[in-house]
Amino acid sequence: MTTPNTECRKPLRILHTEAATSFGGQEHRIFKEMLAMRERGHHLELVCQAEAALAERTRSEGFRVHEVVMAGPRSFAVAAMHIARILRQGGFDVVNTHSRTDTMSAAAAGRLVRTPLIVRTRHLAIPPGSLISYTGLPHRVIAVSEHVRRLLIGRGAAPEKIATVMDAIVLPRPVDAAILRHELGLSPDAIVIGSVGHMRERKGHPDLVAASIPLIRSRPNLHLVIAGEGEPLLTSLREQVASEGLGDRIHLLGRRRDIANLLSGFDIFALATKSEALGTAYLEAAACGLPLVGTNVGGVPEIIEEGVNGLLVEPGNRAQLADALSRLVDDPALRARLGEAARAKVAGDPRFSVGYMAEATESLYYQWLR
């Protein structure tokens, strides 16, 4: 674990780069980190593609955004030259890349103009296919969990060049739980299993729906609520729910921005992910005092302690998932105990706070610049 150093140092000029155009956990981390680092007195700018959702978010917060085409191998050289000009003209101390595509262009540009520090942040929970975008071009690597760091080392990356700075959350403000329940017309005694996450196969939503159906049929006050967008999976799940005749018990909300409102209306949080670098959705749910049901995969066990703040099941095992859910649905005391422990873990571990994430990143930048 990185220990932040609070010694006063000169502000840094930092350029983040991201080639992806969607907005998921990776992009959210960049956004939160840029805001928090600016609060610490640093100057930050962003390179991304014109259609990127991250561009709109960062511009709305007053950051300068440079639009560079980074789609496809043919754009590599052009993108590298464009980013080299940005780095040279901006006098940046650090360029921090996030995806393989932007790393190949931005890190090469950084080498070309001799940017003092080139950092790659690794967000994925799978072993990298090649080390060139981790050891060949960047000077150092930040992993978003210990699991990710171990994967990189296992692939051959030098341990002394990799540090872990965990993904973090902004603690949600308390919300009246009746808002969601009123919206859905739920009875006061309803028990809600809830989930929040982008609709991708690897997030395990089909497993969660399938495991919940027999529980819902046998418990008239049980509901499943899932928030998240992503086609064609969302449409497929809606068709499945309709065919089961459970449209009034399984609520697929699509895209929502009121995550704190949703979480405050849940009794249990479940995400049956099959691949996860860490899992900020679990952290946000834990901060709201919800007992967690997750999968024993990737960095999830760094958040969920079996039987302490949640229950872990093997990915893809719907029988185990149904059993874990039924235990919590049928045992209010267990829900309360695990939920309180989940809240205490997030509140008591500074690594999960955005302030710590920024401070630890800042400390690493200064250390590596030396």
ABEGO torsion letter per residue (X at the ends): XBBBBABBBBBBBBBBBBABABBBAAAAAAAAAAAAAAAAGBBBBBBBBAABAAAAAAAAAGBBBBBBBABEAAAAAAAAAAAAAAAAAAGBABBBBABAAAAAAAAAAAAAAGBABBBBBBABABBBABAAAAAAABABBBBABAAAAAAAAAAGBBAAABBBBBBBBBBBBBBBAAAAAAAAGBBAABBBBBBBEBBBAAAGAAAAAAAAAAAAAABAABBBBBBEBEOAAAAAAAAAAAAAGAAAABBBAEBBABAAAAAAABABBBBABABBAAGAAAAAAAAAGBBBBBBBBEAAAAABBBGAAEBBBBBGBAAAAAAAAAAAAABAAAAAAAAAAAAAAAAABAAABAAAAAAAAAAAAAAAAX
